[in-house]
Structures are given as C-alpha cells and as structure tokens.
Amino acid sequence: MIDPGLALAVGDIAREGGQLALAKFRTEVEKWEKSPNNFVCEVDLAVNDLLHHRLSALVPDAGWLSEETVDNERRLAHERIWVVDPIDGTRDYLRGREGWAVSIALVERGKPVIAVLDAPARDEHWSAIAGQGAWRGGVALKASALVTLAGARTPADALPRSDRDMVTVFKPNSIALRIAMVAAGEADLLATIRWGNEWDIAAAALIACEAGAVVSDALGKPLRFNTPRGQAFGVLATAPGIHEAAVMRLRDRAVAALGRR
C-alpha cells in the first residue's frame, strides 16, 4: 500500500517546480536545440535540478530517469525510480501557450505507483496513487463510457482519412496532458505510433489507468518502465470500451512502423 503522505509530498514538490517554471513563463529565456527541432530552455534545467534535489531527498533509495539528465544504466539496479519530465510540452512553454506540465512518476518494479502532473498555467494539478484512484484537484477522474470508435474524441491537429469517423479536440503540446484528457473523459483516445520516452508518459499512464482508462503500447501490450532503452513503442490510452477496437485499427500501421510484417 502506497503511503498517501508520500504522494502528497510529491505533489508539493511538483507544485514547487511548476511555480518555478511559471515565474519565467512568457518571458525571454535562453533556449537551444538538443537535436533538430527538439528544443530545451534554461527553465527545463532549473526545474530538473530542483526536482532532482527534492525527490532524491524524499526517497533516497530511488533511481533517476529524466529528460534533462544524462541517462545512467545504474538506474536499472533500483527497484524504485523517479521518472521525470521537468517541463513536458516545452514547445508550448516557449510559445507562451498553456499546454505544458511538470510530470513526475515514482515507479516500483516497472510500474508507476505515484503520479503527479502540475500544469500551473492552466491552474490544474493531477495526481494518482496505484489502487487508490486519480484526481484533478479534489475531483475524482473517470474515463468516458464510449463503446464505438465512431465519434471518439482525440486530441490531434488533423486525422488520417481512415480515422475520420473520429473527432478532433484541442491538443496541448504535452502528451502527458493529452493522456490526462482521456482520464478526465474529455477525450476518448490518444495514440502515438513511434518510439517515445518513458518520462513523457509514466505519470499520465497511471493517472489514466486509475481513472478507468486502458493504457498500452501501440500494439496493445502492457507498458513497463525503467527499461534499458528508457522508451516504449507508442502509447494508446483509451476509454475502456474502445481499446480493443483501437488496437485492431492501428495494428497494421504499428507493425509497419516497427518495420516488420
């Protein structure tokens, strides 16, 4: 059983990181490209340093995996590990848009057990404890009851022709917030079909699951965290009644993306 007091402490640390980022939001900050079209800014690093210090003091035996820290294989020896994105949605942050969040998950033996998303520009604080539910603020979250792909709401800019029986809704840059929309019943489906980093999805995956959504990789397989690669092949978060149909629809595309038939 996870101690609710520990989860509350993680939430306080996430809020502290969120306020640090918010103080610099919509100001001139130093930024650069880590790789083509993949930006980071000085605030990402400042929040990362704060979170690393606070969370490591909170659970000294936990390992560390973060977008803004050079990875080290020693984390694989830890049963518990922090999986962190200091600012998920840096692109929105740099553009002065509100679709970004501080993302923190505590993972035990490959599974998230505590999750927090703090989105101060949206005045939102999301949290979950394994086996104990998920909340936005003080409101318990529940995924939608949709049972057909037709009409499914998905946060996307546009849809392929084959998916136009679904409906686009607002898409924040933060993938964690898009998954959280499924948890809140504000979207019915979120899908990616590419390799992605664990820090982008670990916290939001637990929030969605605790709200009754189903979360898997792009092929419908369970997600595991603190893997040697630190990545998962896609993420599929859906209302429970449409997950199987979504896996079937995406399967050929996912297999093709992996380069096998």
DRENDREN-536833 format. One record per atom (N, C-alpha, C): x, y, z; residue in one letter; residue number from 1. Coordinates in steps of 0.1 Angstrom, whole numbers, plus 5000, padded with zeros to 4 digits. Atoms other than C-alpha are relative to their C-alpha. Example, Ala and Ser with C-alpha at 12.3 -4.5 7.8 and 13.67 -1.06 7.14 Angstrom:
REM residues 2
5009,4988,5000,a,1
5123,4955,5078,a,1
5009,5012,5000,a,1
4991,4989,5000,s,2
5137,4989,5071,s,2
4992,5011,5008,s,2
REM end
This chain:
REM residues 261
5008,4988,5000,m,1
5000,5000,5000,m,1
5009,5012,5000,m,1
4992,4988,5001,i,2
5014,5034,4990,i,2
4995,5010,5010,i,2
5003,4990,4990,d,3
5015,5060,5017,d,3
4995,5012,4994,d,3
5005,4987,5006,p,4
4992,5089,5008,p,4
5008,5012,5004,p,4
4992,4988,4996,g,5
5015,5112,5028,g,5
5012,5002,4990,g,5
4990,4999,5010,l,6
5043,5104,5003,l,6
4995,5006,4987,l,6
5006,4995,5012,a,7
5020,5111,4974,a,7
4998,5015,5002,a,7
5002,4986,4997,l,8
5011,5145,4990,l,8
5013,5008,4999,l,8
4987,4994,5000,a,9
5048,5153,4994,a,9
5005,5002,4986,a,9
4997,4999,5014,v,10
5054,5145,4957,v,10
4992,5011,4994,v,10
5008,4989,5006,g,11
5025,5168,4948,g,11
5005,5014,5004,g,11
4995,4987,4996,d,12
5040,5196,4968,d,12
5013,5004,4993,d,12
4987,4998,5007,i,13
5074,5192,4951,i,13
4996,5003,4985,i,13
5005,4997,5013,a,14
5056,5192,4917,a,14
4995,5014,4999,a,14
5005,4986,5000,r,15
5039,5224,4926,r,15
5011,5010,5001,r,15
4988,4991,4999,e,16
5072,5240,4936,e,16
5007,5001,4986,e,16
4995,5000,5013,g,17
5086,5230,4902,g,17
4992,5008,4990,g,17
5010,4993,5008,g,18
5055,5243,4885,g,18
5001,5015,5002,g,18
4999,4985,4997,q,19
5058,5277,4902,q,19
5013,5006,4995,q,19
4987,4995,5005,l,20
5095,5280,4893,l,20
4998,5002,4985,l,20
5002,4999,5015,a,21
5085,5274,4856,a,21
4991,5012,4997,a,21
5010,4990,5003,l,22
5055,5297,4858,l,22
5006,5014,5002,l,22
4993,4987,4998,a,23
5077,5326,4871,a,23
5007,5005,4988,a,23
4993,4997,5013,k,24
5096,5325,4838,k,24
4991,4999,4988,k,24
5009,5002,5011,f,25
5066,5318,4816,f,25
4997,5013,4993,f,25
5003,4988,5008,r,26
5061,5343,4788,r,26
5010,5011,5002,r,26
4989,4991,5000,t,27
5095,5359,4794,t,27
5010,4995,4991,t,27
4989,5004,5009,e,28
5127,5358,4774,e,28
5009,4991,5008,e,28
4992,5010,4994,v,29
5145,5327,4783,v,29
5010,4994,4990,v,29
4990,5006,5009,e,30
5176,5311,4769,e,30
4996,4986,4995,e,30
5005,5013,5005,k,31
5168,5282,4746,k,31
5010,4995,4989,k,31
4991,5005,5011,w,32
5187,5259,4722,w,32
4994,4986,4996,w,32
5005,5013,5005,e,33
5182,5227,4702,e,33
5009,4989,5005,e,33
4992,5012,4996,k,34
5193,5194,4717,k,34
5002,4991,4987,k,34
4999,5007,5012,s,35
5186,5179,4683,s,35
4991,5008,4990,s,35
5008,4992,5009,p,36
5169,5192,4651,p,36
4985,5001,5005,p,36
5014,4997,4997,n,37
5136,5208,4661,n,37
4996,4994,5014,n,37
5002,5005,4986,n,38
5139,5195,4697,n,38
5006,5010,5010,n,38
4995,4989,4992,f,39
5142,5225,4720,f,39
5000,4997,5015,f,39
5000,5000,4986,v,40
5152,5228,4756,v,40
5003,5015,5004,v,40
4997,4987,4995,c,41
5155,5260,4777,c,41
5005,5000,5014,c,41
4993,4999,4987,e,42
5172,5272,4808,e,42
4990,4996,5011,e,42
5010,5003,4989,v,43
5139,5267,4828,v,43
4999,4985,5001,v,43
5000,5015,4999,d,44
5138,5229,4819,d,44
5011,4996,5009,d,44
4989,5004,4992,l,45
5172,5226,4835,l,45
4999,5004,5015,l,45
5001,4995,4986,a,46
5164,5247,4866,a,46
4989,4992,5007,a,46
5010,5009,4994,v,47
5132,5227,4872,v,47
5005,4986,5003,v,47
4994,5013,4998,n,48
5151,5195,4867,n,48
5009,4999,5012,n,48
4991,4999,4988,d,49
5177,5205,4893,d,49
4992,5000,5013,d,49
5008,4999,4988,l,50
5150,5214,4918,l,50
4994,4986,5003,l,50
5007,5012,4998,l,51
5131,5182,4913,l,51
5010,4989,5004,l,51
4990,5010,4997,h,52
5162,5160,4914,h,52
5004,5001,5015,h,52
4996,4997,4986,h,53
5173,5176,4947,h,53
4988,4996,5010,h,53
5011,5002,4990,r,54
5138,5174,4964,r,54
4996,4986,5000,r,54
5005,5014,5000,l,55
5128,5140,4952,l,55
5010,4990,5005,l,55
4990,5009,4995,s,56
5161,5123,4959,s,56
5001,5001,5015,s,56
5000,4999,4986,a,57
5159,5136,4994,a,57
4988,4993,5006,a,57
5013,5006,4996,l,58
5123,5124,4997,l,58
5001,4984,5001,l,58
4998,5015,5001,v,59
5132,5088,4986,v,59
5014,4997,4996,v,59
4985,5001,5003,p,60
5170,5084,4989,p,60
5004,4987,4992,p,60
4996,5012,5006,d,61
5170,5048,4976,d,61
4995,4999,4985,d,61
5006,5001,5013,a,62
5152,5056,4943,a,62
5010,5005,4989,a,62
4992,4996,5011,g,63
5170,5059,4910,g,63
4993,5012,4993,g,63
5004,4988,5006,w,64
5165,5087,4885,w,64
5001,4998,4985,w,64
5001,4999,5015,l,65
5154,5090,4848,l,65
4992,5012,4997,l,65
5006,4987,5004,s,66
5147,5124,4834,s,66
5005,5004,4987,s,66
4997,4995,5013,e,67
5146,5141,4801,e,67
5013,5009,5000,e,67
4990,4990,5000,e,68
5171,5167,4812,e,68
5012,4995,5009,e,68
4988,5005,4994,t,69
5197,5144,4829,t,69
5006,4989,4992,t,69
4994,5011,5008,v,70
5222,5122,4811,v,70
4997,4986,5007,v,70
5004,5013,4995,d,71
5210,5086,4815,d,71
5012,4992,5005,d,71
4989,5009,4995,n,72
5230,5061,4835,n,72
4994,4987,5003,n,72
5005,5013,4999,e,73
5225,5024,4834,e,73
4999,4995,5015,e,73
5001,5004,4986,r,74
5229,5022,4872,r,74
4986,5001,5005,r,74
5014,4999,4995,r,75
5192,5032,4875,r,75
4993,4986,4999,r,75
5006,5013,5002,l,76
5184,4996,4863,l,76
5001,4991,5012,l,76
4998,5008,4988,a,77
5196,4982,4896,a,77
4990,5004,5011,a,77
5010,4995,4989,h,78
5169,5002,4916,h,78
4986,4994,4998,h,78
5013,5005,5000,e,79
5136,4987,4925,e,79
4990,5012,4998,e,79
5008,4988,5002,r,80
5122,5023,4927,r,80
5008,5010,4993,r,80
4994,4990,5008,i,81
5129,5051,4904,i,81
4991,5011,4997,i,81
5008,4989,5004,w,82
5117,5086,4897,w,82
5001,5001,4985,w,82
5000,4998,5014,v,83
5107,5091,4861,v,83
4994,5014,4998,v,83
5003,4986,4999,v,84
5105,5128,4854,v,84
5002,5007,4987,v,84
4998,4990,5010,d,85
5099,5154,4827,d,85
4998,5014,5006,d,85
5002,4988,4993,p,86
5106,5188,4842,p,86
4990,5010,4993,p,86
5011,4993,5007,i,87
5085,5205,4815,i,87
4996,4992,4988,i,87
5006,5008,5011,d,88
5065,5182,4793,d,88
4992,5010,4992,d,88
5007,4990,5008,g,89
5054,5204,4764,g,89
5009,5013,4999,g,89
4991,4988,5000,t,90
5085,5227,4762,t,90
4996,5009,4988,t,90
5004,4992,5012,r,91
5073,5238,4727,r,91
4989,5010,5004,r,91
5011,4991,4996,d,92
5041,5252,4741,d,92
5005,5011,5011,d,92
4995,4991,4990,y,93
5060,5267,4771,y,93
5008,5012,4993,y,93
4992,4990,5007,l,94
5084,5286,4747,l,94
4991,5009,4991,l,94
5009,4992,5008,r,95
5055,5298,4726,r,95
4990,5008,5008,r,95
5010,4993,4991,g,96
5036,5312,4756,g,96
4987,4994,5000,g,96
5013,5007,4999,r,97
5009,5286,4753,r,97
4999,4992,5013,r,97
5001,5006,4987,e,98
4995,5268,4783,e,98
5000,4985,5001,e,98
5000,5014,5001,g,99
4998,5232,4772,g,99
5012,4993,5005,g,99
4988,5006,4994,w,100
5027,5222,4794,w,100
4998,4996,5015,w,100
5001,5005,4987,a,101
5032,5204,4827,a,101
5013,4995,5006,a,101
4989,5007,4993,v,102
5057,5192,4853,v,102
4994,4986,5002,v,102
5004,5014,5000,s,103
5055,5154,4851,s,103
5009,4992,5009,s,103
4992,5008,4991,i,104
5066,5131,4880,i,104
4993,4987,5002,i,104
5006,5013,4996,a,105
5061,5094,4885,a,105
5011,4993,5009,a,105
4992,5009,4993,l,106
5075,5071,4911,l,106
4997,4986,4996,l,106
5002,5013,5006,v,107
5080,5037,4895,v,107
5006,4989,5010,v,107
4995,5011,4992,e,108
5083,5004,4915,e,108
4999,4987,4992,e,108
5000,5013,5008,r,109
5094,4972,4897,r,109
4993,5001,4987,r,109
5005,4999,5013,g,110
5084,4986,4864,g,110
4987,5007,4998,g,110
5014,4994,5001,k,111
5050,5001,4873,k,111
5000,5013,5008,k,111
5002,4988,4993,p,112
5041,5036,4883,p,112
4991,4998,5012,p,112
5009,5002,4988,v,113
5027,5038,4918,v,113
4996,5014,5006,v,113
5004,4987,4996,i,114
5026,5076,4924,i,114
5002,5008,4987,i,114
4999,4992,5012,a,115
5019,5101,4896,a,115
4995,5014,5003,a,115
5005,4986,4999,v,116
5016,5139,4895,v,116
5003,5008,4987,v,116
4998,4990,5010,l,117
5011,5164,4867,l,117
4996,5014,5006,l,117
5003,4987,4995,d,118
5013,5200,4877,d,118
5001,5010,4988,d,118
5001,4991,5012,a,119
5001,5225,4850,a,119
4995,5013,5005,a,119
5004,4987,4993,p,120
5001,5259,4867,p,120
4995,5010,4991,p,120
5005,4990,5009,a,121
4995,5279,4836,a,121
4985,4997,4997,a,121
5014,5004,5002,r,122
4961,5260,4833,r,122
4993,4999,5014,r,122
5006,5001,4987,d,123
4956,5261,4871,d,123
4995,4985,5003,d,123
5004,5014,4998,e,124
4955,5222,4871,e,124
5011,4992,5007,e,124
4991,5009,4993,h,125
4970,5196,4894,h,125
4994,4987,5000,h,125
5005,5013,5002,w,126
4966,5160,4885,w,126
5008,4990,5009,w,126
4992,5009,4992,s,127
4975,5131,4907,s,127
4993,4986,5000,s,127
5005,5014,4999,a,128
4971,5093,4912,a,128
5009,4992,5009,a,128
4993,5010,4992,i,129
4981,5065,4935,i,129
4995,4987,4996,i,129
5004,5014,5004,a,130
4981,5029,4924,a,130
4990,4994,5009,a,130
5010,5007,4992,g,131
4950,5012,4935,g,131
4991,5009,5008,g,131
5008,4991,4992,q,132
4936,5044,4951,q,132
4993,5011,4992,q,132
5007,4990,5008,g,133
4923,5065,4922,g,133
5008,5011,4995,g,133
4994,4989,5006,a,134
4931,5096,4903,a,134
4991,5012,5001,a,134
5007,4988,4998,w,135
4921,5132,4907,w,135
5006,5012,4992,w,135
4996,4986,5004,r,136
4923,5167,4892,r,136
4995,5009,5010,r,136
5004,4993,4988,g,137
4923,5190,4921,g,137
4994,4990,5010,g,137
5007,5009,4991,g,138
4899,5174,4945,g,138
4989,4991,4994,g,138
5011,5007,5007,v,139
4877,5159,4918,v,139
5005,4986,4995,v,139
4996,5013,5005,a,140
4879,5121,4911,a,140
4998,4999,4985,a,140
5001,5001,5014,l,141
4885,5113,4875,l,141
4994,4987,4995,l,141
5006,5012,5005,k,142
4866,5088,4854,k,142
5000,5001,4984,k,142
5000,5001,5015,a,143
4872,5078,4817,a,143
4986,4999,4995,a,143
5014,5000,5006,s,144
4843,5080,4793,s,144
4995,4986,4998,s,144
5006,5013,5002,a,145
4819,5052,4786,a,145
4998,4997,4985,a,145
5002,5002,5014,l,146
4822,5053,4748,l,146
5003,4985,4997,l,146
4997,5015,5003,v,147
4820,5018,4732,v,147
5002,4999,4985,v,147
4997,5001,5014,t,148
4825,5026,4695,t,148
5010,5010,4996,t,148
4990,4990,5005,l,149
4854,5043,4676,l,149
4993,5012,4993,l,149
5007,4989,5007,a,150
4829,5063,4656,a,150
4997,5011,5011,a,150
5003,4989,4991,g,151
4827,5097,4673,g,151
5010,5002,5011,g,151
4990,4999,4990,a,152
4857,5091,4695,a,152
5008,5013,4999,a,152
4993,4987,5000,r,153
4873,5124,4705,r,153
5015,4997,5003,r,153
4986,5002,4998,t,154
4911,5125,4701,t,154
5007,5014,4999,t,154
4992,4987,5001,p,155
4935,5155,4708,p,155
5010,4999,4988,p,155
4992,5000,5012,a,156
4950,5160,4673,a,156
4998,5012,4992,a,156
5002,4989,5009,d,157
4956,5187,4648,d,157
4992,4996,4988,d,157
5007,5005,5011,a,158
4942,5165,4620,a,158
5000,4985,5001,a,158
5001,5014,5000,l,159
4932,5129,4613,l,159
5003,4994,4986,l,159
4999,5006,5013,p,160
4942,5105,4585,p,160
4986,4997,4995,p,160
5013,5003,5006,r,161
4914,5097,4561,r,161
4993,4988,5006,r,161
5006,5012,4995,s,162
4909,5063,4576,s,162
4995,5001,5014,s,162
5005,4998,4986,d,163
4902,5078,4610,d,163
4990,5011,5001,d,163
5008,4988,5000,r,164
4878,5105,4600,r,164
4986,4997,5006,r,164
5012,5002,4993,d,165
4849,5088,4618,d,165
5002,5004,5015,d,165
4997,4994,4987,m,166
4866,5102,4649,m,166
5000,5015,4999,m,166
5001,4986,4999,v,167
4866,5138,4661,v,167
5012,5006,5007,v,167
4989,4994,4993,t,168
4895,5161,4669,t,168
4995,5010,5010,t,168
5002,4990,4989,v,169
4896,5181,4701,v,169
5013,5007,5003,v,169
4988,4992,4998,f,170
4921,5206,4714,f,170
5012,4991,5004,f,170
4988,5008,4998,k,171
4956,5193,4715,k,171
5011,5008,5007,k,171
4988,4993,4994,p,172
4981,5206,4741,p,172
5013,4993,4995,p,172
4987,5005,5005,n,173
5018,5201,4732,n,173
5004,4988,5009,n,173
4996,5010,4990,s,174
5023,5180,4764,s,174
4992,4987,4997,s,174
5007,5013,5002,i,175
5015,5143,4756,i,175
4994,4996,5013,i,175
5006,5004,4987,a,176
5010,5138,4793,a,176
4986,5006,5003,a,176
5013,4994,4999,l,177
4982,5163,4793,l,177
4989,4994,4991,l,177
5009,5007,5009,r,178
4967,5146,4763,r,178
4995,4987,5005,r,178
5004,5013,4994,i,179
4966,5113,4781,i,179
4991,5003,5012,i,179
5008,4996,4989,a,180
4952,5131,4811,a,180
4986,5003,4996,a,180
5013,4997,5006,m,181
4923,5143,4789,m,181
4992,4987,4999,m,181
5007,5013,5001,v,182
4914,5106,4784,v,182
4995,4996,5014,v,182
5003,5003,4986,a,183
4915,5101,4822,a,183
4988,5008,5005,a,183
5011,4991,4995,a,184
4891,5131,4827,a,184
4987,4998,4992,a,184
5011,5002,5008,g,185
4867,5119,4800,g,185
4998,5012,4990,g,185
5000,4989,5009,e,186
4875,5150,4779,e,186
5005,4996,4986,e,186
4996,5006,5013,a,187
4889,5128,4751,a,187
4998,4985,5002,a,187
5002,5015,5000,d,188
4883,5091,4743,d,188
5012,4992,4996,d,188
4989,5008,5006,l,189
4915,5081,4726,l,189
5012,5009,4998,l,189
4988,4993,5004,l,190
4951,5092,4724,l,190
5010,4989,4995,l,190
4991,5011,5005,a,191
4975,5072,4702,a,191
5012,5007,4993,a,191
4988,4997,5008,t,192
5011,5075,4690,t,192
5006,4987,4995,t,192
4994,5012,5006,i,193
5029,5051,4667,i,193
5014,5003,4997,i,193
4985,4998,5001,r,194
5066,5057,4673,r,194
5006,4998,5013,r,194
4993,5001,4988,w,195
5092,5052,4698,w,195
4999,5013,5008,w,195
5001,4988,4992,g,196
5087,5076,4727,g,196
5007,4997,5014,g,196
4993,5002,4988,n,197
5104,5082,4760,n,197
4991,4998,5012,n,197
5008,5003,4989,e,198
5092,5069,4793,e,198
4996,5012,5009,e,198
5003,4988,4992,w,199
5094,5103,4810,w,199
4988,5007,4995,w,199
5012,4993,5005,d,200
5067,5116,4787,d,200
4987,4994,5004,d,200
5013,5007,4998,i,201
5041,5090,4797,i,201
4998,4993,5013,i,201
5002,5008,4988,a,202
5048,5074,4830,a,202
4990,5005,5010,a,202
5009,4995,4991,a,203
5029,5097,4852,a,203
4985,5000,4995,a,203
5013,4999,5007,a,204
5000,5102,4828,a,204
4994,4986,4999,a,204
5005,5013,5002,a,205
4997,5065,4822,a,205
4993,4995,5013,a,205
5006,5005,4988,l,206
4990,5058,4859,l,206
4987,5008,5003,l,206
5012,4992,4998,i,207
4965,5087,4861,i,207
4989,4995,4992,i,207
5010,5006,5009,a,208
4946,5073,4831,a,208
4995,4987,5005,a,208
5004,5013,4996,c,209
4946,5038,4844,c,209
4991,5001,5013,c,209
5007,4998,4987,e,210
4934,5049,4879,e,210
4986,5006,4997,e,210
5014,4995,5004,a,211
4905,5067,4861,a,211
4992,4991,4993,a,211
5008,5010,5007,g,212
4894,5035,4844,g,212
5003,4999,4986,g,212
4996,5001,5014,a,213
4910,5041,4810,a,213
5009,4988,4999,a,213
4991,5011,5002,v,214
4931,5014,4794,v,214
5012,5006,4992,v,214
4988,4995,5006,v,215
4967,5022,4785,v,215
5010,4989,4997,v,215
4991,5011,5005,s,216
4991,5001,4764,s,216
5010,5007,4991,s,216
4992,4994,5011,d,217
5018,5005,4738,d,217
4992,4999,4988,d,217
5008,4999,5012,a,218
5008,5009,4702,a,218
4995,4987,4995,a,218
5004,5014,5005,l,219
5005,4971,4697,l,219
4990,4994,5011,l,219
5009,5005,4990,g,220
4982,4967,4728,g,220
5007,4993,5011,g,220
4992,5007,4990,k,221
5010,4953,4750,k,221
5001,5009,5013,k,221
4998,4992,4987,p,222
5014,4964,4787,p,222
5012,5008,4999,p,222
4989,4991,4999,l,223
5037,4993,4793,l,223
5009,4996,5013,l,223
4991,5002,4989,r,224
5068,4987,4815,r,224
5010,5012,5000,r,224
4992,4989,4998,f,225
5090,5014,4829,f,225
5013,4997,5007,f,225
4986,5002,4996,n,226
5127,5017,4838,n,226
5006,4988,4992,n,226
4994,5010,5009,t,227
5136,4996,4808,t,227
5014,5004,4996,t,227
4987,4995,5004,p,228
5172,4996,4795,p,228
5000,5011,4989,p,228
5000,4989,5010,r,229
5162,5017,4765,r,229
4993,5013,5005,r,229
5007,4988,4994,g,230
5140,5040,4786,g,230
4989,5005,4990,g,230
5010,4996,5010,q,231
5114,5040,4757,q,231
4990,4990,4999,q,231
5011,5010,5003,a,232
5082,5024,4747,a,232
4996,5003,4986,a,232
5004,4998,5014,f,233
5069,5018,4712,f,233
4985,5005,5000,f,233
5013,4994,5001,g,234
5040,5042,4711,g,234
4992,4999,5013,g,234
5009,5001,4989,v,235
5012,5047,4736,v,235
4986,5001,4995,v,235
5014,5000,5004,l,236
4975,5040,4733,l,236
4992,5001,5013,l,236
5008,4998,4988,a,237
4952,5054,4760,a,237
4986,5003,4996,a,237
5014,4999,5005,t,238
4915,5050,4755,t,238
4990,4997,5011,t,238
5011,5004,4992,a,239
4881,5047,4771,a,239
5000,4985,5000,a,239
4998,5015,5000,p,240
4879,5010,4782,p,240
4992,4993,4990,p,240
5008,5007,5009,g,241
4851,5002,4758,g,241
5005,5000,4985,g,241
4996,5000,5013,i,242
4871,5010,4727,i,242
5015,4996,4998,i,242
4986,5002,5002,h,243
4906,4999,4734,h,243
5003,4988,4991,h,243
4998,5012,5009,e,244
4904,4965,4717,e,244
4998,5004,4985,e,244
5003,4995,5014,a,245
4889,4982,4685,a,245
5011,5009,4996,a,245
4989,4991,5004,a,246
4916,5008,4686,a,246
5013,4993,4997,a,246
4988,5009,5003,v,247
4944,4982,4688,v,247
4999,4994,4986,v,247
5002,5007,5013,m,248
4929,4964,4658,m,248
5002,5010,4989,m,248
4999,4990,5011,r,249
4926,4996,4638,r,249
5015,5004,4997,r,249
4986,4994,5001,l,250
4962,5007,4645,l,250
5010,4989,4997,l,250
4990,5010,5000,r,251
4978,4973,4643,r,251
5009,5000,4987,r,251
4992,5001,5013,d,252
4989,4973,4606,d,252
5010,5012,5000,d,252
4992,4989,5000,r,253
5002,5008,4610,r,253
5012,4999,5010,r,253
4990,5001,4990,a,254
5021,5000,4641,a,254
5010,4989,4996,a,254
4991,5011,5005,v,255
5036,4968,4626,v,255
5009,5006,4989,v,255
4992,4994,5010,a,256
5047,4988,4596,a,256
5010,5010,5005,a,256
4990,4990,4994,a,257
5063,5015,4618,a,257
5011,4993,5006,a,257
4989,5008,4994,l,258
5083,4988,4635,l,258
5008,4993,4990,l,258
4992,5005,5011,g,259
5095,4976,4601,g,259
4998,4985,4999,g,259
5002,5014,5002,r,260
5080,4941,4603,r,260
4986,4997,4996,r,260
5013,5004,5004,r,261
5051,4922,4589,r,261
4997,4986,5006,r,261
REM end
